[in-house]
């Protein structure tokens, strides 16, 4: 669990028990969130968003605002598990 501030708002970053990543990757995720900055304020309680990174993959965040500002990394999807829909079929992304 990490605590960080953006524009005076205190956030908590936590990781779902099903997400297994090392501390270097956790720091990279925290750094990415700091780059998002004040855009975090537009997400309402119960919403979700994704950050795509080449190194880690697609990082899925769940947003809680009650009782605190909490972001939970609920899943990480490696790039080799991404699919793209072209026309009417799904194809693995390259």
Jmol script that loads the backbone (N, CA, C; Angstrom):
load data "model"
ATOM      1  N   UNK A   1       0.851  -1.167   0.000  1.00  0.00           N
ATOM      2  CA  UNK A   1       0.000   0.000   0.000  1.00  0.00           C
ATOM      3  C   UNK A   1       0.901   1.236   0.000  1.00  0.00           C
ATOM      4  N   UNK A   2       0.516   2.217  -0.812  1.00  0.00           N
ATOM      5  CA  UNK A   2       1.256   3.471  -0.913  1.00  0.00           C
ATOM      6  C   UNK A   2       0.300   4.625  -0.671  1.00  0.00           C
ATOM      7  N   UNK A   3       0.826   5.700  -0.115  1.00  0.00           N
ATOM      8  CA  UNK A   3       0.063   6.933   0.046  1.00  0.00           C
ATOM      9  C   UNK A   3       0.744   8.001  -0.791  1.00  0.00           C
ATOM     10  N   UNK A   4      -0.072   8.819  -1.486  1.00  0.00           N
ATOM     11  CA  UNK A   4       0.493   9.911  -2.264  1.00  0.00           C
ATOM     12  C   UNK A   4      -0.506  11.061  -2.318  1.00  0.00           C
ATOM     13  N   UNK A   5       0.004  12.250  -2.625  1.00  0.00           N
ATOM     14  CA  UNK A   5      -0.834  13.453  -2.688  1.00  0.00           C
ATOM     15  C   UNK A   5      -0.782  14.045  -4.078  1.00  0.00           C
ATOM     16  N   UNK A   6      -1.945  14.499  -4.523  1.00  0.00           N
ATOM     17  CA  UNK A   6      -2.041  15.262  -5.764  1.00  0.00           C
ATOM     18  C   UNK A   6      -2.947  16.449  -5.491  1.00  0.00           C
ATOM     19  N   UNK A   7      -2.394  17.644  -5.661  1.00  0.00           N
ATOM     20  CA  UNK A   7      -3.152  18.876  -5.453  1.00  0.00           C
ATOM     21  C   UNK A   7      -3.829  18.902  -4.080  1.00  0.00           C
ATOM     22  N   UNK A   8      -3.147  18.441  -3.059  1.00  0.00           N
ATOM     23  CA  UNK A   8      -3.677  18.459  -1.704  1.00  0.00           C
ATOM     24  C   UNK A   8      -4.601  17.311  -1.353  1.00  0.00           C
ATOM     25  N   UNK A   9      -4.973  16.492  -2.319  1.00  0.00           N
ATOM     26  CA  UNK A   9      -5.832  15.334  -2.051  1.00  0.00           C
ATOM     27  C   UNK A   9      -4.945  14.135  -1.713  1.00  0.00           C
ATOM     28  N   UNK A  10      -5.233  13.496  -0.609  1.00  0.00           N
ATOM     29  CA  UNK A  10      -4.464  12.334  -0.151  1.00  0.00           C
ATOM     30  C   UNK A  10      -5.083  11.058  -0.711  1.00  0.00           C
ATOM     31  N   UNK A  11      -4.307  10.318  -1.481  1.00  0.00           N
ATOM     32  CA  UNK A  11      -4.758   9.076  -2.106  1.00  0.00           C
ATOM     33  C   UNK A  11      -4.039   7.886  -1.490  1.00  0.00           C
ATOM     34  N   UNK A  12      -4.693   6.741  -1.560  1.00  0.00           N
ATOM     35  CA  UNK A  12      -4.094   5.469  -1.163  1.00  0.00           C
ATOM     36  C   UNK A  12      -4.076   4.581  -2.401  1.00  0.00           C
ATOM     37  N   UNK A  13      -2.917   4.000  -2.684  1.00  0.00           N
ATOM     38  CA  UNK A  13      -2.789   3.042  -3.781  1.00  0.00           C
ATOM     39  C   UNK A  13      -2.589   1.673  -3.159  1.00  0.00           C
ATOM     40  N   UNK A  14      -3.466   0.748  -3.511  1.00  0.00           N
ATOM     41  CA  UNK A  14      -3.321  -0.613  -3.001  1.00  0.00           C
ATOM     42  C   UNK A  14      -3.401  -1.597  -4.161  1.00  0.00           C
ATOM     43  N   UNK A  15      -2.975  -2.813  -3.889  1.00  0.00           N
ATOM     44  CA  UNK A  15      -2.905  -3.840  -4.924  1.00  0.00           C
ATOM     45  C   UNK A  15      -3.757  -5.028  -4.512  1.00  0.00           C
ATOM     46  N   UNK A  16      -4.595  -5.480  -5.417  1.00  0.00           N
ATOM     47  CA  UNK A  16      -5.421  -6.655  -5.175  1.00  0.00           C
ATOM     48  C   UNK A  16      -4.511  -7.841  -4.873  1.00  0.00           C
ATOM     49  N   UNK A  17      -4.944  -8.749  -4.000  1.00  0.00           N
ATOM     50  CA  UNK A  17      -4.128  -9.925  -3.686  1.00  0.00           C
ATOM     51  C   UNK A  17      -3.811 -10.796  -4.896  1.00  0.00           C
ATOM     52  N   UNK A  18      -4.618 -10.706  -5.946  1.00  0.00           N
ATOM     53  CA  UNK A  18      -4.377 -11.526  -7.135  1.00  0.00           C
ATOM     54  C   UNK A  18      -3.298 -10.938  -8.043  1.00  0.00           C
ATOM     55  N   UNK A  19      -2.844  -9.704  -7.770  1.00  0.00           N
ATOM     56  CA  UNK A  19      -1.838  -9.039  -8.599  1.00  0.00           C
ATOM     57  C   UNK A  19      -0.463  -9.290  -7.982  1.00  0.00           C
ATOM     58  N   UNK A  20       0.396  -9.975  -8.734  1.00  0.00           N
ATOM     59  CA  UNK A  20       1.741 -10.302  -8.265  1.00  0.00           C
ATOM     60  C   UNK A  20       2.766  -9.529  -9.077  1.00  0.00           C
ATOM     61  N   UNK A  21       3.297  -8.461  -8.494  1.00  0.00           N
ATOM     62  CA  UNK A  21       4.345  -7.678  -9.149  1.00  0.00           C
ATOM     63  C   UNK A  21       5.385  -7.287  -8.110  1.00  0.00           C
ATOM     64  N   UNK A  22       6.594  -6.981  -8.593  1.00  0.00           N
ATOM     65  CA  UNK A  22       7.661  -6.616  -7.659  1.00  0.00           C
ATOM     66  C   UNK A  22       7.604  -5.124  -7.320  1.00  0.00           C
ATOM     67  N   UNK A  23       8.446  -4.707  -6.401  1.00  0.00           N
ATOM     68  CA  UNK A  23       8.404  -3.331  -5.911  1.00  0.00           C
ATOM     69  C   UNK A  23       8.807  -2.320  -6.982  1.00  0.00           C
ATOM     70  N   UNK A  24       9.680  -2.708  -7.916  1.00  0.00           N
ATOM     71  CA  UNK A  24      10.065  -1.800  -8.999  1.00  0.00           C
ATOM     72  C   UNK A  24       8.853  -1.492  -9.876  1.00  0.00           C
ATOM     73  N   UNK A  25       8.064  -2.510 -10.186  1.00  0.00           N
ATOM     74  CA  UNK A  25       6.857  -2.297 -10.994  1.00  0.00           C
ATOM     75  C   UNK A  25       5.827  -1.478 -10.224  1.00  0.00           C
ATOM     76  N   UNK A  26       5.724  -1.696  -8.923  1.00  0.00           N
ATOM     77  CA  UNK A  26       4.794  -0.903  -8.107  1.00  0.00           C
ATOM     78  C   UNK A  26       5.192   0.570  -8.136  1.00  0.00           C
ATOM     79  N   UNK A  27       6.494   0.839  -8.059  1.00  0.00           N
ATOM     80  CA  UNK A  27       6.971   2.221  -8.123  1.00  0.00           C
ATOM     81  C   UNK A  27       6.661   2.834  -9.490  1.00  0.00           C
ATOM     82  N   UNK A  28       6.789   2.046 -10.565  1.00  0.00           N
ATOM     83  CA  UNK A  28       6.481   2.534 -11.912  1.00  0.00           C
ATOM     84  C   UNK A  28       4.997   2.890 -12.024  1.00  0.00           C
ATOM     85  N   UNK A  29       4.145   2.098 -11.409  1.00  0.00           N
ATOM     86  CA  UNK A  29       2.705   2.378 -11.416  1.00  0.00           C
ATOM     87  C   UNK A  29       2.415   3.670 -10.663  1.00  0.00           C
ATOM     88  N   UNK A  30       3.029   3.838  -9.513  1.00  0.00           N
ATOM     89  CA  UNK A  30       2.849   5.062  -8.731  1.00  0.00           C
ATOM     90  C   UNK A  30       3.330   6.275  -9.524  1.00  0.00           C
ATOM     91  N   UNK A  31       4.454   6.151 -10.200  1.00  0.00           N
ATOM     92  CA  UNK A  31       4.977   7.241 -11.020  1.00  0.00           C
ATOM     93  C   UNK A  31       4.001   7.598 -12.138  1.00  0.00           C
ATOM     94  N   UNK A  32       3.408   6.593 -12.776  1.00  0.00           N
ATOM     95  CA  UNK A  32       2.428   6.837 -13.836  1.00  0.00           C
ATOM     96  C   UNK A  32       1.222   7.597 -13.286  1.00  0.00           C
ATOM     97  N   UNK A  33       0.792   7.246 -12.089  1.00  0.00           N
ATOM     98  CA  UNK A  33      -0.349   7.938 -11.478  1.00  0.00           C
ATOM     99  C   UNK A  33      -0.016   9.400 -11.200  1.00  0.00           C
ATOM    100  N   UNK A  34       1.199   9.653 -10.782  1.00  0.00           N
ATOM    101  CA  UNK A  34       1.593  11.034 -10.513  1.00  0.00           C
ATOM    102  C   UNK A  34       1.595  11.862 -11.796  1.00  0.00           C
ATOM    103  N   UNK A  35       1.878  11.238 -12.941  1.00  0.00           N
ATOM    104  CA  UNK A  35       1.822  11.939 -14.226  1.00  0.00           C
ATOM    105  C   UNK A  35       0.391  12.259 -14.626  1.00  0.00           C
ATOM    106  N   UNK A  36      -0.555  11.417 -14.223  1.00  0.00           N
ATOM    107  CA  UNK A  36      -1.963  11.693 -14.505  1.00  0.00           C
ATOM    108  C   UNK A  36      -2.406  12.930 -13.736  1.00  0.00           C
ATOM    109  N   UNK A  37      -1.925  13.037 -12.506  1.00  0.00           N
ATOM    110  CA  UNK A  37      -2.176  14.228 -11.700  1.00  0.00           C
ATOM    111  C   UNK A  37      -3.628  14.502 -11.425  1.00  0.00           C
ATOM    112  N   UNK A  38      -4.029  15.735 -11.703  1.00  0.00           N
ATOM    113  CA  UNK A  38      -5.379  16.180 -11.344  1.00  0.00           C
ATOM    114  C   UNK A  38      -6.478  15.484 -12.143  1.00  0.00           C
ATOM    115  N   UNK A  39      -6.133  14.765 -13.207  1.00  0.00           N
ATOM    116  CA  UNK A  39      -7.159  14.005 -13.940  1.00  0.00           C
ATOM    117  C   UNK A  39      -7.815  12.955 -13.051  1.00  0.00           C
ATOM    118  N   UNK A  40      -7.154  12.555 -11.974  1.00  0.00           N
ATOM    119  CA  UNK A  40      -7.769  11.583 -11.060  1.00  0.00           C
ATOM    120  C   UNK A  40      -9.056  12.113 -10.440  1.00  0.00           C
ATOM    121  N   UNK A  41      -9.174  13.419 -10.333  1.00  0.00           N
ATOM    122  CA  UNK A  41     -10.362  13.997  -9.701  1.00  0.00           C
ATOM    123  C   UNK A  41     -11.632  13.784 -10.524  1.00  0.00           C
ATOM    124  N   UNK A  42     -11.492  13.494 -11.824  1.00  0.00           N
ATOM    125  CA  UNK A  42     -12.694  13.332 -12.654  1.00  0.00           C
ATOM    126  C   UNK A  42     -13.344  11.960 -12.511  1.00  0.00           C
ATOM    127  N   UNK A  43     -12.670  11.023 -11.863  1.00  0.00           N
ATOM    128  CA  UNK A  43     -13.233   9.689 -11.702  1.00  0.00           C
ATOM    129  C   UNK A  43     -14.111   9.627 -10.463  1.00  0.00           C
ATOM    130  N   UNK A  44     -15.320   9.125 -10.650  1.00  0.00           N
ATOM    131  CA  UNK A  44     -16.274   9.035  -9.554  1.00  0.00           C
ATOM    132  C   UNK A  44     -16.111   7.717  -8.800  1.00  0.00           C
ATOM    133  N   UNK A  45     -16.747   7.641  -7.663  1.00  0.00           N
ATOM    134  CA  UNK A  45     -16.733   6.423  -6.853  1.00  0.00           C
ATOM    135  C   UNK A  45     -17.311   5.267  -7.667  1.00  0.00           C
ATOM    136  N   UNK A  46     -16.595   4.167  -7.694  1.00  0.00           N
ATOM    137  CA  UNK A  46     -17.060   2.988  -8.406  1.00  0.00           C
ATOM    138  C   UNK A  46     -16.617   2.911  -9.856  1.00  0.00           C
ATOM    139  N   UNK A  47     -15.960   3.958 -10.363  1.00  0.00           N
ATOM    140  CA  UNK A  47     -15.514   3.912 -11.753  1.00  0.00           C
ATOM    141  C   UNK A  47     -14.158   3.205 -11.845  1.00  0.00           C
ATOM    142  N   UNK A  48     -13.698   3.031 -13.073  1.00  0.00           N
ATOM    143  CA  UNK A  48     -12.429   2.354 -13.312  1.00  0.00           C
ATOM    144  C   UNK A  48     -11.738   2.999 -14.508  1.00  0.00           C
ATOM    145  N   UNK A  49     -10.427   2.815 -14.587  1.00  0.00           N
ATOM    146  CA  UNK A  49      -9.672   3.277 -15.748  1.00  0.00           C
ATOM    147  C   UNK A  49      -8.467   2.371 -15.952  1.00  0.00           C
ATOM    148  N   UNK A  50      -7.842   2.500 -17.127  1.00  0.00           N
ATOM    149  CA  UNK A  50      -6.715   1.654 -17.495  1.00  0.00           C
ATOM    150  C   UNK A  50      -5.543   2.532 -17.928  1.00  0.00           C
ATOM    151  N   UNK A  51      -4.351   2.143 -17.520  1.00  0.00           N
ATOM    152  CA  UNK A  51      -3.120   2.745 -18.028  1.00  0.00           C
ATOM    153  C   UNK A  51      -2.391   1.653 -18.798  1.00  0.00           C
ATOM    154  N   UNK A  52      -1.969   1.967 -20.025  1.00  0.00           N
ATOM    155  CA  UNK A  52      -1.218   1.017 -20.845  1.00  0.00           C
ATOM    156  C   UNK A  52       0.267   1.359 -20.779  1.00  0.00           C
ATOM    157  N   UNK A  53       1.098   0.382 -20.444  1.00  0.00           N
ATOM    158  CA  UNK A  53       2.548   0.568 -20.464  1.00  0.00           C
ATOM    159  C   UNK A  53       3.187  -0.598 -21.200  1.00  0.00           C
ATOM    160  N   UNK A  54       4.268  -0.316 -21.899  1.00  0.00           N
ATOM    161  CA  UNK A  54       4.970  -1.383 -22.622  1.00  0.00           C
ATOM    162  C   UNK A  54       5.617  -2.361 -21.651  1.00  0.00           C
ATOM    163  N   UNK A  55       6.182  -1.847 -20.567  1.00  0.00           N
ATOM    164  CA  UNK A  55       6.924  -2.694 -19.633  1.00  0.00           C
ATOM    165  C   UNK A  55       6.022  -3.606 -18.807  1.00  0.00           C
ATOM    166  N   UNK A  56       4.923  -3.073 -18.302  1.00  0.00           N
ATOM    167  CA  UNK A  56       4.070  -3.825 -17.376  1.00  0.00           C
ATOM    168  C   UNK A  56       2.860  -4.429 -18.082  1.00  0.00           C
ATOM    169  N   UNK A  57       2.214  -3.663 -18.953  1.00  0.00           N
ATOM    170  CA  UNK A  57       1.001  -4.105 -19.632  1.00  0.00           C
ATOM    171  C   UNK A  57      -0.135  -3.146 -19.342  1.00  0.00           C
ATOM    172  N   UNK A  58      -1.354  -3.623 -19.458  1.00  0.00           N
ATOM    173  CA  UNK A  58      -2.542  -2.824 -19.149  1.00  0.00           C
ATOM    174  C   UNK A  58      -2.820  -2.955 -17.654  1.00  0.00           C
ATOM    175  N   UNK A  59      -2.851  -1.814 -16.981  1.00  0.00           N
ATOM    176  CA  UNK A  59      -3.049  -1.797 -15.530  1.00  0.00           C
ATOM    177  C   UNK A  59      -4.459  -1.286 -15.271  1.00  0.00           C
ATOM    178  N   UNK A  60      -5.274  -2.102 -14.623  1.00  0.00           N
ATOM    179  CA  UNK A  60      -6.680  -1.769 -14.371  1.00  0.00           C
ATOM    180  C   UNK A  60      -6.814  -1.230 -12.948  1.00  0.00           C
ATOM    181  N   UNK A  61      -7.378  -0.026 -12.840  1.00  0.00           N
ATOM    182  CA  UNK A  61      -7.568   0.635 -11.548  1.00  0.00           C
ATOM    183  C   UNK A  61      -9.049   0.749 -11.236  1.00  0.00           C
ATOM    184  N   UNK A  62      -9.418   0.469  -9.999  1.00  0.00           N
ATOM    185  CA  UNK A  62     -10.764   0.719  -9.495  1.00  0.00           C
ATOM    186  C   UNK A  62     -10.689   1.922  -8.558  1.00  0.00           C
ATOM    187  N   UNK A  63     -11.686   2.812  -8.634  1.00  0.00           N
ATOM    188  CA  UNK A  63     -11.691   4.050  -7.861  1.00  0.00           C
ATOM    189  C   UNK A  63     -12.723   3.965  -6.745  1.00  0.00           C
ATOM    190  N   UNK A  64     -12.277   4.302  -5.546  1.00  0.00           N
ATOM    191  CA  UNK A  64     -13.183   4.451  -4.401  1.00  0.00           C
ATOM    192  C   UNK A  64     -13.004   5.860  -3.858  1.00  0.00           C
ATOM    193  N   UNK A  65     -14.069   6.491  -3.497  1.00  0.00           N
ATOM    194  CA  UNK A  65     -13.999   7.825  -2.909  1.00  0.00           C
ATOM    195  C   UNK A  65     -14.587   7.854  -1.500  1.00  0.00           C
ATOM    196  N   UNK A  66     -15.258   6.781  -1.123  1.00  0.00           N
ATOM    197  CA  UNK A  66     -15.896   6.716   0.186  1.00  0.00           C
ATOM    198  C   UNK A  66     -15.361   5.491   0.902  1.00  0.00           C
ATOM    199  N   UNK A  67     -14.815   5.521   2.035  1.00  0.00           N
ATOM    200  CA  UNK A  67     -14.648   6.663   2.930  1.00  0.00           C
ATOM    201  C   UNK A  67     -13.379   7.464   2.652  1.00  0.00           C
ATOM    202  N   UNK A  68     -12.484   6.967   1.796  1.00  0.00           N
ATOM    203  CA  UNK A  68     -11.242   7.658   1.464  1.00  0.00           C
ATOM    204  C   UNK A  68     -11.015   7.591  -0.035  1.00  0.00           C
ATOM    205  N   UNK A  69     -10.015   8.339  -0.504  1.00  0.00           N
ATOM    206  CA  UNK A  69      -9.628   8.288  -1.913  1.00  0.00           C
ATOM    207  C   UNK A  69      -8.683   7.109  -2.099  1.00  0.00           C
ATOM    208  N   UNK A  70      -9.207   6.029  -2.673  1.00  0.00           N
ATOM    209  CA  UNK A  70      -8.436   4.790  -2.797  1.00  0.00           C
ATOM    210  C   UNK A  70      -8.441   4.342  -4.255  1.00  0.00           C
ATOM    211  N   UNK A  71      -7.259   4.017  -4.757  1.00  0.00           N
ATOM    212  CA  UNK A  71      -7.115   3.392  -6.069  1.00  0.00           C
ATOM    213  C   UNK A  71      -6.619   1.981  -5.830  1.00  0.00           C
ATOM    214  N   UNK A  72      -7.304   1.004  -6.410  1.00  0.00           N
ATOM    215  CA  UNK A  72      -6.904  -0.393  -6.289  1.00  0.00           C
ATOM    216  C   UNK A  72      -6.491  -0.914  -7.656  1.00  0.00           C
ATOM    217  N   UNK A  73      -5.273  -1.448  -7.731  1.00  0.00           N
ATOM    218  CA  UNK A  73      -4.846  -2.125  -8.954  1.00  0.00           C
ATOM    219  C   UNK A  73      -5.513  -3.492  -8.891  1.00  0.00           C
ATOM    220  N   UNK A  74      -6.558  -3.658  -9.699  1.00  0.00           N
ATOM    221  CA  UNK A  74      -7.345  -4.885  -9.625  1.00  0.00           C
ATOM    222  C   UNK A  74      -6.832  -5.973 -10.557  1.00  0.00           C
ATOM    223  N   UNK A  75      -6.083  -5.568 -11.603  1.00  0.00           N
ATOM    224  CA  UNK A  75      -5.546  -6.560 -12.513  1.00  0.00           C
ATOM    225  C   UNK A  75      -4.465  -5.932 -13.371  1.00  0.00           C
ATOM    226  N   UNK A  76      -3.556  -6.759 -13.836  1.00  0.00           N
ATOM    227  CA  UNK A  76      -2.546  -6.358 -14.804  1.00  0.00           C
ATOM    228  C   UNK A  76      -2.599  -7.367 -15.936  1.00  0.00           C
ATOM    229  N   UNK A  77      -2.753  -6.858 -17.155  1.00  0.00           N
ATOM    230  CA  UNK A  77      -2.872  -7.725 -18.318  1.00  0.00           C
ATOM    231  C   UNK A  77      -1.654  -7.506 -19.203  1.00  0.00           C
ATOM    232  N   UNK A  78      -0.772  -8.509 -19.313  1.00  0.00           N
ATOM    233  CA  UNK A  78       0.422  -8.343 -20.135  1.00  0.00           C
ATOM    234  C   UNK A  78       0.064  -8.090 -21.600  1.00  0.00           C
ATOM    235  N   UNK A  79       0.944  -7.382 -22.291  1.00  0.00           N
ATOM    236  CA  UNK A  79       0.669  -6.985 -23.672  1.00  0.00           C
ATOM    237  C   UNK A  79       0.402  -8.170 -24.589  1.00  0.00           C
ATOM    238  N   UNK A  80       0.999  -9.313 -24.310  1.00  0.00           N
ATOM    239  CA  UNK A  80       0.756 -10.473 -25.177  1.00  0.00           C
ATOM    240  C   UNK A  80      -0.646 -11.058 -25.000  1.00  0.00           C
ATOM    241  N   UNK A  81      -1.427 -10.534 -24.053  1.00  0.00           N
ATOM    242  CA  UNK A  81      -2.826 -10.947 -23.885  1.00  0.00           C
ATOM    243  C   UNK A  81      -3.808  -9.874 -24.359  1.00  0.00           C
ATOM    244  N   UNK A  82      -3.337  -8.900 -25.121  1.00  0.00           N
ATOM    245  CA  UNK A  82      -4.210  -7.863 -25.655  1.00  0.00           C
ATOM    246  C   UNK A  82      -4.735  -8.307 -27.013  1.00  0.00           C
ATOM    247  N   UNK A  83      -5.993  -7.970 -27.279  1.00  0.00           N
ATOM    248  CA  UNK A  83      -6.618  -8.271 -28.563  1.00  0.00           C
ATOM    249  C   UNK A  83      -7.197  -6.996 -29.139  1.00  0.00           C
ATOM    250  N   UNK A  84      -7.249  -6.926 -30.445  1.00  0.00           N
ATOM    251  CA  UNK A  84      -7.781  -5.767 -31.137  1.00  0.00           C
ATOM    252  C   UNK A  84      -8.894  -6.248 -32.068  1.00  0.00           C
ATOM    253  N   UNK A  85      -9.975  -5.516 -32.097  1.00  0.00           N
ATOM    254  CA  UNK A  85     -11.080  -5.899 -32.971  1.00  0.00           C
ATOM    255  C   UNK A  85     -10.986  -5.093 -34.258  1.00  0.00           C
ATOM    256  N   UNK A  86     -10.668  -5.773 -35.326  1.00  0.00           N
ATOM    257  CA  UNK A  86     -10.665  -5.172 -36.655  1.00  0.00           C
ATOM    258  C   UNK A  86     -11.805  -5.815 -37.419  1.00  0.00           C
ATOM    259  N   UNK A  87     -12.639  -5.004 -38.010  1.00  0.00           N
ATOM    260  CA  UNK A  87     -13.869  -5.461 -38.667  1.00  0.00           C
ATOM    261  C   UNK A  87     -14.723  -6.227 -37.668  1.00  0.00           C
ATOM    262  N   UNK A  88     -14.968  -7.487 -37.956  1.00  0.00           N
ATOM    263  CA  UNK A  88     -15.851  -8.249 -37.076  1.00  0.00           C
ATOM    264  C   UNK A  88     -15.105  -9.371 -36.342  1.00  0.00           C
ATOM    265  N   UNK A  89     -13.777  -9.390 -36.429  1.00  0.00           N
ATOM    266  CA  UNK A  89     -13.032 -10.456 -35.753  1.00  0.00           C
ATOM    267  C   UNK A  89     -12.028  -9.876 -34.761  1.00  0.00           C
ATOM    268  N   UNK A  90     -11.660 -10.682 -33.814  1.00  0.00           N
ATOM    269  CA  UNK A  90     -10.646 -10.297 -32.831  1.00  0.00           C
ATOM    270  C   UNK A  90      -9.322 -10.889 -33.237  1.00  0.00           C
ATOM    271  N   UNK A  91      -8.275 -10.083 -33.175  1.00  0.00           N
ATOM    272  CA  UNK A  91      -6.944 -10.549 -33.510  1.00  0.00           C
ATOM    273  C   UNK A  91      -5.985 -10.139 -32.390  1.00  0.00           C
ATOM    274  N   UNK A  92      -5.062 -11.036 -32.086  1.00  0.00           N
ATOM    275  CA  UNK A  92      -4.059 -10.739 -31.082  1.00  0.00           C
ATOM    276  C   UNK A  92      -3.215  -9.562 -31.558  1.00  0.00           C
ATOM    277  N   UNK A  93      -2.980  -8.609 -30.679  1.00  0.00           N
ATOM    278  CA  UNK A  93      -2.177  -7.448 -31.050  1.00  0.00           C
ATOM    279  C   UNK A  93      -0.720  -7.845 -31.146  1.00  0.00           C
ATOM    280  N   UNK A  94      -0.010  -7.183 -32.029  1.00  0.00           N
ATOM    281  CA  UNK A  94       1.415  -7.471 -32.205  1.00  0.00           C
ATOM    282  C   UNK A  94       2.260  -6.476 -31.491  1.00  0.00           C
TER     283      UNK A  94
END
end "model"
wireframe off; spacefill off
backbone 0.3
color backbone group
